[in-house]
């Protein structure tokens, strides 16, 4: 099971971060590694993984949005997105990260919103996400060992098993939570996208300063 960040584990600015390795967390390397609490070892591994990320791929429903859809009398499906997620996507793209979206939905409004943010790798109406992910890798030139994927439901599992950082919102299904490297304290549609992008950018020293 992945790391669920508590307040004392939040990633701050680059100068506040530990260096890579077990020594960074415990201050020394004991002769018996079994003496280190497993969560501390896992946290070091998470820091190392976050440092390797060069691109992100996200699901939409349950990640960029919450798990509800409003249905109008005319049959339109309305979703709600978090503006801070959108702002952070812009910052990440400006900082050089490649961002993709793989979704089973076909909402043109959602597509317009996300592509207007600068996301060029947008795959919609996808039932099997792994082939779309392979296409993303080919088009972006990234390796799966350089990608963070955030999903919340069973169709996301095949991709999540293949990336360097698998992440999910707090309200994801149990199967997704079980394999995630990082579990955001925030639910889908409530800032979880910003949460994971911010952590990667801060640990890499790329978070904007104002």
Secondary structure, DSSP 8 states (H G I E B T S, - for coil): --EE--GGG----GGGS--SSHHHHHSS--S-GGGS-HHHHHHHHHHHHHHH--EEEE-STTTTB-S--EE-TT--EE--B-HHHHHHHHHHHHTT-EEEEE-S---HHHHHHHHHTT--EEE-S-SSHHHHHHHHHHHHT--GGGEEEE--SGGGHHHHTTSSEEEE-TT--HHHHHH-SEE-SS-TTTTHHHHHHHHHHHHTT-----
